[in-house]
Amino acid sequence: MADFDNSSRPCNIGLLSYDHFDNVEEFVQEATNSGHDFVAMPIVHPKYNRVLKCKSGDPWRDAPVYSRDDLTLRKAQWSDAVAGILSDWYELESPDPDVRLNSELALKQEVAFASHLGLFSVITARLDPTKSIANFARVLNQIATGLTFTQMWVRVLIDDKHCGWKQWSQLRSLVELNPKINLILELPAVLPKDEKILDVWLAEPVKAVIVASEIFISNPKGYPVLSKRHQAFVKKLMHRMQPQFIVTVPTVQIHPSATPSSYQEYLHYLNRNLPELNDVERFAAGYQDYLQAPLQPLMDNLENATYETFEKDPIKYQEYEKAVYHALLDRVEHGSDYVSTIMVVGAGRGPLVNCCLRAAEKAERKVHLYAVEKNPNAFVTLQNAKAELWHDKVTLVFADMRKWKPDTKCDILVSELLGSFGDNELSPECLDGAQKFLKDDGISIPCSYTAYIAPLASSKLYNEVASYKDLVHFETPYVVMFQQACELAPSKAVWTFEHPNPAIPKGENPTSNLHNVRYSRIQFEMESEDMVMHGLAGYFEAVLYKNVMISIHPDTHSPNMFSWFPIFFPIRMPIHVPKGATITADFWRASDAKKVWYEWSVSVEEAGGNQTSILPIHNVGGRSYWVGL
């Protein structure tokens, strides 16, 4: 694959060494000269472990202080190029209270010194799945809470038994997902066969990845390369998470043609040759995992910039044009003088009007259009288009589609009222009021749309919501482009809306909105290893006409369509989901005379039938989030 400008996916690569150098400046310079962006190295010399023997009354406990010889890293001049490796001799879970206390004081001392130097991160010793971590978690949480600049990276080895993740998950629960405690992953020589064990890390706060020289293999020319599975996983991390990478250089030559720079050069090569960003990814740049409130198009008049953004999506309008084209072909014989009436409801600034006119020209059918819009500001743009482009081909109507009473009925009713969950911007309610415009055999475009949900893991999104420290934000759905997230199971359909709605008598307005109330119970089987759930991902598929569809569902996503990001329904607390468990999501779409809202709840049942978790119903009565009618 050809190289291209990959500036949107940076890749800093550091050099790791456990040596205790007398001349740190020389090591940093050598690493820089061989193409590394930073180094990872010890802060404190191992001989400092003598402090573990201190007893009550020892002056060190009251005022821990280093001598110069206790330190490998002594000066702040290298701070922007060094990630500090914390000592591995701490015994925070020791049964000896003196050793345990001394370990805590020494760890706090070491991190405090690293923070004083201004190191950009400190790296803990690798988590040991065979040991308890309760006291380690308590101390780490206390330390991290006080950090302002230096990041705390917890080192975890990926393993095929999922032990590293379980230990990390336990730590994360103990520290209540402290956003200042992040991950540095260590790749093993053999990756787990189950892809889900790898994908689960995409939902975690991975800041760096260690790729030791020993896991590289030699290519036919003797240069170090990664196996195909390692390549695929590393490239996935580069693409989705943009972590920093850290390599080691072996003390003895294990790859015949390797130089000290070969390992970082190879990782840079992988990064340069990532798949090129597609249109959706380019459009979403800067918005990944960014929470946005869904639009309220009935209550609020959209700004010109909002219209302009969505009109840049060529795929959506291409599919709409195709749908109108086929509807005209099916409805009117070629060569007929019949003039089809098309009503575009919620016309905005007119992109759908243009689609319909192009479709009619391509189909060689005669049409007259009505463009109905309630936004007074957008209506000015429609008037300009009529005066300059459309002329007598289009009749403009300034009205709310639910209240307008036309003199004639239409053959085709066209709208683009869909939200990220299909119905969340009140397309059903709007089209219920507009379907009286349709002739008895008229066509609605779209004719149906289905909402989907999937259980989702994303500690980042959970922390974003939790940062508001209130109930309202945990009961509000968000439009978000998922990046650091992982679905726990494939998505399933929740409900479908069809248009015209057969529940409404022809030519009449609905007497209430009860026919748009929905309830669905969806169950997901957890076939892979243990995971943690942080919310529900929502998508939609829409049938515009016959086999013409638009979709943001992962399995059927319309290529390069970017008008909609998925929707995220948070849950108030993370739920542990063991292997073989069943996740049950209860989902409601409720309504009264003034608003529509969603309620949701989640429960987990183990394979044996025991219910391990059940969450309260979120957003009862629309107390936190609703869409106004």
Disulfide bonds with the S-S distance in Angstrom:
none
